[in-house]
C-alpha cells in the first residue's frame, strides 16, 4: 500500500487501497492529484464573462462575479471591474493572480504618468500600458483584459487586450470563457448609437445569457457606467437577473 | 488538386440546428467540410435523410457521421418493413443513439435526429455522447458554442414555420460569422405531414449582422 499524506477515513479508504479502480490514477501512477479534491491544487481563475460597450459620452462595463478554484467557487461575489484611474476601469479574466498583479502595476504607472502630465490620463494610454506588460510577459501570463473609460479627447473608449498581448480598439468587446456563448447574441443585438440605458440593458442581457451557459460564470452581474461626470456602479442580484424563454 | 501539408482528418466542423414547431420541424446546417486548415467541400449538405419524414444533421468526423447514417438508414428501413408503417422519429433517434453509444470510443460524430410522425408530430432529438434527449431547439457542432446566447434569447415557443426558418437562418449566419470551421451556404429542410421541403440560401442572401465596422 502506498504511503498516505492525508487522513485515511472510511470514505476514502477504498480509493487508497485500490487506486486502480479510479481510471485517472491508473493512468498516472504515483500522482495523488486525483485522490484529493481538485480545489486543493487548482489555480484560482476568474473563469468569467466580461463586456464593455461604448456609447456617446462614455462606456458601460459589466462582468459576472464568480471566481473558481477548479470546481470550487472561491468567491461568488467577486468584483472583476477594477479601477485603474478616476475614469478608467479594466475588466479582468483569466488567472485571478495574474490580472490583479497586472492591474496593480498599471494603476501605479498610470497614476505616476498622470501626475507628471498634470492631466487625467487617456484611455489609450492605460490600454497601452496593459498591452506592454501583457505582451512582454505573454509566455508567463494568463490574462484577458478589457480596458474601458472616458477621457476628454475621445470620450468613451473600449480597448481589448486579449491573451497574447495585442491591443485593439472596438465599439464593444466581450471576453472570458463565457463570451464564446454570446458572440451570436451580441452580433445580432448590437446597434451603433445606443444610449447609456440601452447599453446597460444590452450588457446585462448578454452577461446573463453567458452565465446561464458557462459553468465558470455566475453569481451576480456587476455593471458600471463611466462618463465625464464620474462612475455609476450597479449590481443585479441573482433573483433579479434577466430571464429568457429556453429551458 | 494536390494536397500538401499534413493530411488531417476530414471533419464537418459545423453548425447544425433543429427546431420544433406546431406541425413539424425545421433543420438547418452550414456547408463547410474541412481537413485541417483546408476546406475540402464548401457546399456540402449536412442534412441527411434517414427515412421519408425523418432527417438527421451531421457533425464531427465526416467519415464517422456518414457511416452512422448508412447503418441507421438500413436498420430503419428493416424496422419500418417489420412494423409495416413509417417509423416513429423516436425510433430513428434510438437507432442512431444505440450506434453512437455502442461505438462511443471509436466514433467521433454527433448526429441530431428530427422529423415528423403521426403520433407526436414534429420532434427533435439530440444523441450527443450516446444520450437521447428531446428538445424544442437543439444546436450542435463547433459553431454552436457561439450561438447559445442568441438561441436562448431569440427562441419563443409556438413560432410559425416562417418564423422558425428565419430563426434558424439567423442562428446559422451568426455562427458561421464566428466559427472558422463553419461557413459556405445555408441548407434548410422543413418536415411536416405534407412532406419534406428543402431550401438553399446562398452566402449573399444571408442576413447581415454586426461585422466589426
Interface residues (C-beta under 8 A of the other chain):
Chain A: X170 X180 X181 X182 X183 X184 X185 X186 X187 X188 X189 X190 X205 X206 X209 X210 X212 X213 X244 X245 X246 X247
Chain B: X136 X137 X145 X146 X147 X148 X149 X150 X151 X152 X153 X154 X155 X156 X157 X170 X171 X174 X175 X177 X178 X209 X210 X211 X212
